[in-house]
Amino acid sequence: MNTDKLSLEKMQEVIDALLGPDGCPWDRKQTPLSLCDYIIEEAFELVSAIRSGDTAETAEELGDVLFLLLFETALASRAGQFDLADVVATNAAKMIRRHPHVFGDTKVADQEELLRNWERIKRGEKAENGKQPGAYDSLPKGLPPLLKAYRIHSKAARLDFTWATDADARTQFDAEWREYEEACARGSQDEMEEEFGDALFTLIELGRRQGIKANAALDRANLKFLSRYAGMEALARERGLDLLVMPMADKDRLWNEVKAAAAAKPEA
């Protein structure tokens, strides 16, 4: 262990200094609400670093997220609302309560039973607090649509409200896609958007059943396209070609050349 590394307490000391009378004017102006956008931005940067496989960048981005979470906690502590000890104690108690198969005597046969048990425990917690929420009331409204659809389907599966088999889900997707094509034939933009959304919603469930998260899969496809297009641009520059005026057939040839080169490259 490297004892020269700064501790969590040191990070809290840094935040206290930033918020102190002689601290940073920008930091002292921040509020719990003003930090929200920064938390979202840093979370996206963290996810990007993790998916890139760059461990040094991942460690840095984890630090940025941790800093903001401690910053939020410091603001709450100064307002007399809660402190870091409250946050840690509340979360630890919740995790222990929701994992009786680890910290108690509950036995679960498989992951599906585990998730259904988790759902029952959550409902029990709400009932104890005098709340009778709907199944989806806790779904964050600000989730990106692809992730939100995945969460909706995941919870539907735990509630036993989904297609019985993968084949049934595929049949539903085929039906939704036909409805989209029919809407295209009719030419109604609003109807096309609605039917496309229905098909996409069902496709996300098809992926979920195979362990595929639509958000991650699409991000991977985005990165692959961007990498290949950058390769096309590099080849075009080397050969003195202008992609903007190049015929589509020539662009396709460049694209396929880049694709073939990537496929031939040995994996690290």
C-alpha positions as a Python dict, from the first residue, in 0.01 Angstrom:
ca = {
    (1, 'M'): (0, 0, 0),
    (2, 'N'): (125, 346, -88),
    (3, 'T'): (90, 547, 235),
    (4, 'D'): (164, 869, 46),
    (5, 'K'): (-174, 856, -125),
    (6, 'L'): (-429, 1107, 0),
    (7, 'S'): (-713, 974, 214),
    (8, 'L'): (-1087, 1034, 188),
    (9, 'E'): (-1055, 1261, 490),
    (10, 'K'): (-801, 1469, 299),
    (11, 'M'): (-1050, 1517, 15),
    (12, 'Q'): (-1305, 1636, 270),
    (13, 'E'): (-1047, 1879, 408),
    (14, 'V'): (-993, 2015, 56),
    (15, 'I'): (-1368, 2069, 15),
    (16, 'D'): (-1390, 2238, 356),
    (17, 'A'): (-1110, 2474, 252),
    (18, 'L'): (-1279, 2551, -80),
    (19, 'L'): (-1603, 2633, 101),
    (20, 'G'): (-1435, 2825, 383),
    (21, 'P'): (-1419, 3204, 427),
    (22, 'D'): (-1091, 3221, 233),
    (23, 'G'): (-1195, 2954, -16),
    (24, 'C'): (-1284, 2961, -385),
    (25, 'P'): (-1557, 3212, -482),
    (26, 'W'): (-1696, 2973, -745),
    (27, 'D'): (-1718, 2679, -505),
    (28, 'R'): (-1875, 2891, -232),
    (29, 'K'): (-2152, 2996, -471),
    (30, 'Q'): (-2255, 2637, -549),
    (31, 'T'): (-2579, 2482, -425),
    (32, 'P'): (-2704, 2121, -425),
    (33, 'L'): (-2906, 2202, -738),
    (34, 'S'): (-2626, 2384, -922),
    (35, 'L'): (-2402, 2078, -887),
    (36, 'C'): (-2653, 1842, -1051),
    (37, 'D'): (-2544, 1908, -1410),
    (38, 'Y'): (-2179, 1859, -1314),
    (39, 'I'): (-2259, 1526, -1149),
    (40, 'I'): (-2437, 1407, -1465),
    (41, 'E'): (-2151, 1526, -1687),
    (42, 'E'): (-1884, 1361, -1472),
    (43, 'A'): (-2087, 1038, -1454),
    (44, 'F'): (-2097, 1023, -1834),
    (45, 'E'): (-1722, 1087, -1849),
    (46, 'L'): (-1668, 805, -1599),
    (47, 'V'): (-1878, 563, -1804),
    (48, 'S'): (-1685, 660, -2117),
    (49, 'A'): (-1354, 596, -1941),
    (50, 'I'): (-1467, 257, -1810),
    (51, 'R'): (-1586, 148, -2155),
    (52, 'S'): (-1260, 264, -2313),
    (53, 'G'): (-1063, 31, -2086),
    (54, 'D'): (-829, 314, -1982),
    (55, 'T'): (-770, 240, -1613),
    (56, 'A'): (-578, 561, -1542),
    (57, 'E'): (-857, 772, -1690),
    (58, 'T'): (-1116, 563, -1503),
    (59, 'A'): (-941, 629, -1172),
    (60, 'E'): (-931, 1002, -1248),
    (61, 'E'): (-1299, 1017, -1344),
    (62, 'L'): (-1397, 814, -1036),
    (63, 'G'): (-1218, 1079, -833),
    (64, 'D'): (-1413, 1357, -1004),
    (65, 'V'): (-1745, 1184, -930),
    (66, 'L'): (-1641, 1111, -570),
    (67, 'F'): (-1538, 1474, -523),
    (68, 'L'): (-1879, 1598, -634),
    (69, 'L'): (-2064, 1348, -413),
    (70, 'L'): (-1857, 1460, -114),
    (71, 'F'): (-1919, 1821, -217),
    (72, 'E'): (-2296, 1760, -213),
    (73, 'T'): (-2264, 1594, 127),
    (74, 'A'): (-2062, 1887, 263),
    (75, 'L'): (-2329, 2133, 150),
    (76, 'A'): (-2598, 1925, 320),
    (77, 'S'): (-2390, 1900, 637),
    (78, 'R'): (-2343, 2277, 648),
    (79, 'A'): (-2721, 2315, 612),
    (80, 'G'): (-2775, 2078, 905),
    (81, 'Q'): (-2948, 1815, 690),
    (82, 'F'): (-2715, 1513, 701),
    (83, 'D'): (-2345, 1429, 689),
    (84, 'L'): (-2124, 1161, 534),
    (85, 'A'): (-2174, 927, 831),
    (86, 'D'): (-2551, 946, 778),
    (87, 'V'): (-2513, 869, 406),
    (88, 'V'): (-2286, 569, 470),
    (89, 'A'): (-2496, 430, 756),
    (90, 'T'): (-2823, 463, 562),
    (91, 'N'): (-2684, 294, 252),
    (92, 'A'): (-2510, 14, 443),
    (93, 'A'): (-2831, -63, 634),
    (94, 'K'): (-3029, -65, 310),
    (95, 'M'): (-2787, -298, 133),
    (96, 'I'): (-2785, -540, 427),
    (97, 'R'): (-3165, -533, 445),
    (98, 'R'): (-3201, -595, 72),
    (99, 'H'): (-2952, -885, 67),
    (100, 'P'): (-3102, -1130, 318),
    (101, 'H'): (-2954, -1414, 110),
    (102, 'V'): (-2609, -1281, 207),
    (103, 'F'): (-2663, -1131, 552),
    (104, 'G'): (-2954, -1349, 666),
    (105, 'D'): (-3101, -1695, 626),
    (106, 'T'): (-3303, -1637, 307),
    (107, 'K'): (-3238, -1886, 27),
    (108, 'V'): (-3285, -1798, -340),
    (109, 'A'): (-3292, -2050, -624),
    (110, 'D'): (-3175, -1821, -903),
    (111, 'Q'): (-3124, -1460, -1005),
    (112, 'E'): (-3488, -1413, -1102),
    (113, 'E'): (-3603, -1512, -753),
    (114, 'L'): (-3335, -1285, -608),
    (115, 'L'): (-3466, -986, -804),
    (116, 'R'): (-3828, -1059, -715),
    (117, 'N'): (-3728, -1077, -349),
    (118, 'W'): (-3548, -742, -385),
    (119, 'E'): (-3870, -595, -524),
    (120, 'R'): (-4076, -729, -234),
    (121, 'I'): (-3832, -584, 18),
    (122, 'K'): (-3846, -242, -151),
    (123, 'R'): (-4227, -245, -143),
    (124, 'G'): (-4217, -341, 224),
    (125, 'E'): (-3986, -49, 299),
    (126, 'K'): (-4224, 194, 132),
    (127, 'A'): (-4523, 50, 318),
    (128, 'E'): (-4342, 90, 652),
    (129, 'N'): (-4295, 458, 567),
    (130, 'G'): (-4667, 495, 503),
    (131, 'K'): (-4628, 506, 125),
    (132, 'Q'): (-4811, 296, -132),
    (133, 'P'): (-4620, 380, -449),
    (134, 'G'): (-4679, 238, -793),
    (135, 'A'): (-4428, -12, -926),
    (136, 'Y'): (-4255, 252, -1140),
    (137, 'D'): (-4281, 556, -913),
    (138, 'S'): (-3913, 530, -820),
    (139, 'L'): (-3797, 528, -1183),
    (140, 'P'): (-3590, 847, -1229),
    (141, 'K'): (-3764, 1077, -1475),
    (142, 'G'): (-3434, 1212, -1604),
    (143, 'L'): (-3292, 878, -1724),
    (144, 'P'): (-3183, 868, -2090),
    (145, 'P'): (-3465, 701, -2290),
    (146, 'L'): (-3272, 386, -2385),
    (147, 'L'): (-3168, 325, -2026),
    (148, 'K'): (-3518, 407, -1902),
    (149, 'A'): (-3672, 150, -2139),
    (150, 'Y'): (-3423, -111, -2019),
    (151, 'R'): (-3514, -39, -1656),
    (152, 'I'): (-3884, -58, -1738),
    (153, 'H'): (-3841, -401, -1896),
    (154, 'S'): (-3617, -523, -1613),
    (155, 'K'): (-3876, -432, -1354),
    (156, 'A'): (-4157, -577, -1567),
    (157, 'A'): (-3970, -908, -1566),
    (158, 'R'): (-3940, -896, -1186),
    (159, 'L'): (-4313, -824, -1170),
    (160, 'D'): (-4375, -1125, -1399),
    (161, 'F'): (-4530, -898, -1662),
    (162, 'T'): (-4341, -982, -1978),
    (163, 'W'): (-4351, -1225, -2269),
    (164, 'A'): (-4329, -1588, -2164),
    (165, 'T'): (-4057, -1680, -2414),
    (166, 'D'): (-3795, -1512, -2631),
    (167, 'A'): (-3991, -1631, -2934),
    (168, 'D'): (-4301, -1449, -2809),
    (169, 'A'): (-4099, -1130, -2768),
    (170, 'R'): (-3959, -1168, -3120),
    (171, 'T'): (-4310, -1218, -3259),
    (172, 'Q'): (-4416, -896, -3086),
    (173, 'F'): (-4119, -709, -3233),
    (174, 'D'): (-4202, -834, -3582),
    (175, 'A'): (-4560, -713, -3536),
    (176, 'E'): (-4442, -371, -3414),
    (177, 'W'): (-4205, -338, -3710),
    (178, 'R'): (-4484, -419, -3954),
    (179, 'E'): (-4694, -147, -3792),
    (180, 'Y'): (-4405, 95, -3838),
    (181, 'E'): (-4375, 3, -4207),
    (182, 'E'): (-4749, 50, -4251),
    (183, 'A'): (-4725, 392, -4087),
    (184, 'C'): (-4442, 482, -4327),
    (185, 'A'): (-4663, 382, -4619),
    (186, 'R'): (-4936, 613, -4490),
    (187, 'G'): (-4687, 899, -4456),
    (188, 'S'): (-4791, 1028, -4113),
    (189, 'Q'): (-4479, 1157, -3937),
    (190, 'D'): (-4642, 1144, -3593),
    (191, 'E'): (-4763, 788, -3649),
    (192, 'M'): (-4423, 680, -3783),
    (193, 'E'): (-4251, 815, -3472),
    (194, 'E'): (-4496, 639, -3241),
    (195, 'E'): (-4466, 303, -3417),
    (196, 'F'): (-4089, 330, -3442),
    (197, 'G'): (-4082, 393, -3067),
    (198, 'D'): (-4297, 86, -3004),
    (199, 'A'): (-4064, -129, -3215),
    (200, 'L'): (-3754, 11, -3045),
    (201, 'F'): (-3908, -45, -2702),
    (202, 'T'): (-3968, -411, -2787),
    (203, 'L'): (-3621, -451, -2941),
    (204, 'I'): (-3466, -333, -2615),
    (205, 'E'): (-3648, -616, -2436),
    (206, 'L'): (-3518, -867, -2691),
    (207, 'G'): (-3166, -753, -2610),
    (208, 'R'): (-3226, -754, -2234),
    (209, 'R'): (-3327, -1119, -2251),
    (210, 'Q'): (-2985, -1197, -2403),
    (211, 'G'): (-2796, -995, -2143),
    (212, 'I'): (-2755, -697, -2378),
    (213, 'K'): (-2803, -342, -2250),
    (214, 'A'): (-2929, -127, -2535),
    (215, 'N'): (-2749, 182, -2410),
    (216, 'A'): (-2411, 7, -2402),
    (217, 'A'): (-2473, -170, -2733),
    (218, 'L'): (-2562, 155, -2909),
    (219, 'D'): (-2264, 334, -2756),
    (220, 'R'): (-2041, 56, -2890),
    (221, 'A'): (-2193, 95, -3236),
    (222, 'N'): (-2146, 473, -3218),
    (223, 'L'): (-1779, 435, -3128),
    (224, 'K'): (-1726, 180, -3405),
    (225, 'F'): (-1878, 413, -3665),
    (226, 'L'): (-1674, 712, -3544),
    (227, 'S'): (-1353, 508, -3548),
    (228, 'R'): (-1417, 381, -3900),
    (229, 'Y'): (-1512, 723, -4031),
    (230, 'A'): (-1194, 869, -3881),
    (231, 'G'): (-1007, 594, -4065),
    (232, 'M'): (-1178, 694, -4390),
    (233, 'E'): (-1077, 1056, -4335),
    (234, 'A'): (-716, 951, -4273),
    (235, 'L'): (-704, 742, -4592),
    (236, 'A'): (-863, 1023, -4792),
    (237, 'R'): (-603, 1271, -4668),
    (238, 'E'): (-318, 1032, -4749),
    (239, 'R'): (-449, 993, -5104),
    (240, 'G'): (-538, 1356, -5162),
    (241, 'L'): (-910, 1281, -5182),
    (242, 'D'): (-1203, 1497, -5070),
    (243, 'L'): (-1473, 1297, -4894),
    (244, 'L'): (-1727, 1575, -4939),
    (245, 'V'): (-1729, 1544, -5318),
    (246, 'M'): (-1641, 1176, -5345),
    (247, 'P'): (-1904, 950, -5510),
    (248, 'M'): (-2085, 718, -5270),
    (249, 'A'): (-1936, 410, -5437),
    (250, 'D'): (-1584, 539, -5362),
    (251, 'K'): (-1681, 615, -5003),
    (252, 'D'): (-1810, 261, -4967),
    (253, 'R'): (-1478, 126, -5092),
    (254, 'L'): (-1287, 335, -4838),
    (255, 'W'): (-1525, 225, -4563),
    (256, 'N'): (-1480, -141, -4650),
    (257, 'E'): (-1103, -96, -4662),
    (258, 'V'): (-1101, 50, -4311),
    (259, 'K'): (-1339, -221, -4191),
    (260, 'A'): (-1119, -497, -4334),
    (261, 'A'): (-807, -346, -4178),
    (262, 'A'): (-977, -334, -3837),
    (263, 'A'): (-1091, -696, -3869),
    (264, 'A'): (-739, -809, -3959),
    (265, 'K'): (-582, -631, -3662),
    (266, 'P'): (-496, -877, -3381),
    (267, 'E'): (-681, -819, -3055),
    (268, 'A'): (-476, -675, -2770),
}
